[in-house]
Amino acid sequence: MSTAAAPTEPRAVIALRAFLTMRPTGVVAGTALDSERGLLFVARDTSGLFPNGFSAAWIGPEAAKFYEEHAAELKPGRCVDLEIYHVRPVNAELRARVKSCALAPLPPSWIAHEEKLRHQPQENQPA
């Protein structure tokens, strides 16, 4: 009879919208060559629940796929919708794990800025 514990779903999950304070960085869960890879988010939530911000690790193939699809959009100031769990203080900072992540809709000011960039005449183009 095996006594290995099966992975369980987190009991307490916090859903929040947060803005990135820096680009996500790659992380590895362990030192073995076959360790799972993922992302580390450093962010602040928009509701003020965590006023000093937090860092959250997202490990697994879903994280890698998300990064592959959205790397160019994941810049400081960009909002993401996160589900986090296992929130704990570590050396005066809050750390968590990510259950899921999605890009939040862009605010109107970001949309207007992107539109403006797309419609600017290209200067210094050869005639």
Buried (B, 14 or more C-beta within 10 A) or exposed (E): EEEEEEEEEEEEBBEBBBBBBEEBEEBEEEEEEEEBBBBBBBBBBEEEEBEEBBBBBBBBEBBBEBBEEBEEEBEEEBBBBBBBBBBEEEEEEBBBBBBBBEBBEBEEEEEEEEEEEEEEEEEEEEE
